[in-house]
Amino acid sequence: MRVSGYFLCNNNQKLILTYGGFMDNRIKSLIVLRFGSQTDFAKEVNNSESFVSRVVRGRTPLSEEMKKKWVKALGKKAQSILDTEKK
């Protein structure tokens, strides 16, 4: 599957990126795999699309409360990704 420049596959429930390794690639990949788009994800977590985009690109940090919402929506894999984001 090819999504916005990222090549993804689901191999035994593990997300594999064929290139890149940055937080934004990994979190965007989880969003697209679970919700299909950042727009649908933004609706799920009651955020604007622009806010989600800024977080994904590393431009805006998440508060602890918002991080919990994102992890709940994206699953436990998101916890380790979001914990490594630059503050």
C-alpha positions in Angstrom: 0.0 0.0 0.0 1.3 3.5 -0.8 0.0 6.4 1.2 1.3 10.0 0.7 4.9 9.0 0.0 5.0 6.4 2.7 5.2 2.8 1.8 3.4 0.7 4.4 2.6 -2.9 5.1 1.1 -4.7 8.0 3.2 -7.7 8.9 1.9 -9.7 11.9 0.3 -6.7 13.5 3.6 -4.7 13.2 3.8 -1.5 11.2 6.8 -1.5 8.8 8.0 1.7 7.1 10.2 1.0 4.1 12.0 4.3 4.5 12.1 7.0 7.1 12.0 6.6 10.8 10.9 9.9 12.1 8.1 10.3 14.6 6.0 12.1 12.0 6.2 9.2 9.6 5.3 6.7 12.3 2.4 8.6 13.8 1.0 9.5 10.4 1.2 5.9 9.4 -0.8 4.8 12.4 -3.4 7.5 11.7 -3.8 6.4 8.1 -3.9 2.7 8.9 -6.5 3.1 11.6 -8.6 6.0 10.3 -7.8 6.4 6.6 -7.0 10.1 6.8 -5.8 12.8 9.2 -9.3 14.4 8.7 -11.1 11.4 10.1 -8.6 11.1 12.9 -9.0 14.8 13.8 -12.8 14.3 14.1 -12.3 11.2 16.3 -10.1 13.1 18.8 -12.0 16.4 18.5 -9.1 18.4 17.1 -8.8 20.5 14.0 -7.1 19.1 11.0 -4.5 21.8 11.2 -3.7 20.9 14.8 -3.2 17.2 13.9 -1.0 18.2 11.0 1.2 20.4 13.2 1.6 17.6 15.8 2.4 15.1 13.1 5.1 17.4 11.6 6.6 18.0 15.0 5.6 21.7 15.1 3.3 21.5 18.1 3.7 19.3 21.2 0.7 17.4 22.7 -0.4 18.1 26.3 -0.5 15.0 28.5 -4.3 15.1 28.4 -4.3 15.2 24.6 -1.6 12.5 24.4 -4.0 10.2 26.3 -6.8 10.9 23.8 -4.5 10.1 20.9 -3.1 6.9 22.4 -6.7 5.8 23.2 -7.6 6.4 19.5 -4.5 5.0 18.0 -3.6 2.1 20.3 -0.7 1.4 22.6 1.9 1.6 19.8 1.3 5.3 19.7 2.4 5.7 23.3 6.0 5.0 22.6 6.0 7.1 19.5 4.4 10.1 21.2 6.8 9.7 24.2 9.7 10.3 21.9 8.4 13.4 20.3 10.5 16.5 20.6 9.4 19.0 23.3 
